[in-house]
Amino acid sequence: MDIRTLCAQVAREKNLRQSTEFSYRRLLLSVGITDDSLGRDEVEALLYNLDNVSTRRATAIAVRSVLGHMIKIPKAPKRRYVLPDEQSIRLALLTSPHELRGLLMMYAGLRVGEACAVTGKAVTGDRLLIDRQVVQLYASSRETGSEAKSVLRIGPVKTGEAEVVVPFWLADLVKTITDTAQPSIVRESLRRAGSRVGIKINPHMLRHWYATTMLERGAPLTLVQQQMRHSDIATTLRAYSEHSTEDIHKMFD
């Protein structure tokens, strides 16, 4: 069966998100899997050609879900960032027309799609309701097998509806937002804003800065988990709890 048809069938049977279907299809086609005729050994050989561990892991997950081959899924590599200081990030964001979206990622830990869906109606006092995200997907003609397909819509958030606490000054600013934004435009605006002051900025880095800074400033791990909306505290530990031997010396010197 053609891999495009198979991905669509699996998506229906497993009730997968449209973004997941798009991702699986793109990953499988990118390594040369065009149908379900390849055996497990042949598929594993294709995966070994992928140098990027994250891509290999994502493709292995797609293979297991779509083709049913029970191949080993590589361990997820830990993302590491050289985090700019707060002043530099704020200076960069000042140059972006989407400064408020960036501030929501930086001081509320929102994902880019969530930040793009926020309007003033989501704020009550210091509480921000996160119950939706802007979904933006694109598939080339090669990936669809016909015409290119573009999707832009508002859908539910990945981790379920939740409220997070935001600084009062940020809550007041968010009340001025009247419309949603496109994730791709916001992402590119943040990249350009960072380049203007000589730093790299992307949505996940801002979210990472938020969680890391909370931990560094003494926030309990459970509070960070709550604000980041992780279902498992192990995710918070694995992704954001970074330490070095210098931290030990600081404690006792």
LINBELUR-V449345 format. One record per backbone hydrogen bond with DSSP energy under -0.5 kcal/mol. NH is the residue of the N-H (numbers start at 1). CO is the residue of the C=O. If there is no record, write none. Layout:
nh->NH co->CO
nh->NH co->CO
This chain:
nh->3 co->34
nh->6 co->2
nh->7 co->3
nh->8 co->4
nh->9 co->5
nh->10 co->6
nh->11 co->7
nh->12 co->8
nh->13 co->9
nh->14 co->10
nh->15 co->11
nh->16 co->11
nh->21 co->17
nh->22 co->18
nh->23 co->19
nh->24 co->20
nh->25 co->21
nh->26 co->22
nh->27 co->23
nh->28 co->24
nh->29 co->25
nh->30 co->26
nh->31 co->27
nh->31 co->28
nh->32 co->29
nh->33 co->28
nh->34 co->32
nh->36 co->1
nh->43 co->39
nh->44 co->40
nh->45 co->41
nh->46 co->42
nh->47 co->43
nh->48 co->44
nh->49 co->45
nh->49 co->46
nh->50 co->47
nh->51 co->49
nh->53 co->51
nh->56 co->52
nh->57 co->53
nh->58 co->54
nh->59 co->55
nh->60 co->56
nh->61 co->57
nh->62 co->58
nh->63 co->59
nh->64 co->60
nh->65 co->61
nh->66 co->62
nh->67 co->63
nh->68 co->63
nh->69 co->63
nh->71 co->69
nh->74 co->72
nh->83 co->81
nh->89 co->85
nh->90 co->86
nh->91 co->87
nh->92 co->88
nh->93 co->89
nh->94 co->90
nh->95 co->91
nh->95 co->92
nh->96 co->93
nh->99 co->96
nh->102 co->98
nh->103 co->99
nh->104 co->100
nh->105 co->101
nh->106 co->102
nh->107 co->103
nh->108 co->104
nh->109 co->105
nh->110 co->104
nh->115 co->111
nh->116 co->112
nh->117 co->113
nh->117 co->114
nh->118 co->114
nh->118 co->115
nh->120 co->177
nh->122 co->119
nh->123 co->120
nh->124 co->127
nh->127 co->124
nh->128 co->164
nh->129 co->122
nh->129 co->127
nh->130 co->128
nh->130 co->162
nh->131 co->129
nh->133 co->155
nh->134 co->113
nh->135 co->133
nh->135 co->153
nh->136 co->134
nh->137 co->151
nh->139 co->149
nh->144 co->140
nh->145 co->141
nh->149 co->139
nh->151 co->137
nh->153 co->135
nh->155 co->133
nh->155 co->153
nh->160 co->157
nh->162 co->130
nh->164 co->128
nh->166 co->126
nh->170 co->167
nh->171 co->167
nh->172 co->168
nh->173 co->169
nh->174 co->170
nh->175 co->171
nh->176 co->173
nh->177 co->174
nh->181 co->116
nh->183 co->181
nh->186 co->182
nh->187 co->183
nh->188 co->184
nh->189 co->185
nh->190 co->186
nh->191 co->187
nh->192 co->188
nh->193 co->189
nh->194 co->190
nh->195 co->191
nh->196 co->192
nh->197 co->193
nh->197 co->194
nh->198 co->195
nh->199 co->194
nh->201 co->199
nh->206 co->202
nh->207 co->203
nh->208 co->204
nh->209 co->205
nh->210 co->206
nh->211 co->207
nh->212 co->208
nh->213 co->209
nh->214 co->210
nh->215 co->211
nh->216 co->212
nh->217 co->213
nh->218 co->215
nh->219 co->214
nh->223 co->220
nh->224 co->220
nh->225 co->221
nh->226 co->222
nh->227 co->223
nh->228 co->224
nh->229 co->225
nh->230 co->225
nh->235 co->232
nh->236 co->232
nh->237 co->233
nh->238 co->234
nh->239 co->235
nh->240 co->236
nh->241 co->236
nh->241 co->237
nh->242 co->240
nh->247 co->244
nh->248 co->244
nh->248 co->245
nh->249 co->245
nh->250 co->246
nh->251 co->247
nh->252 co->248
nh->253 co->249
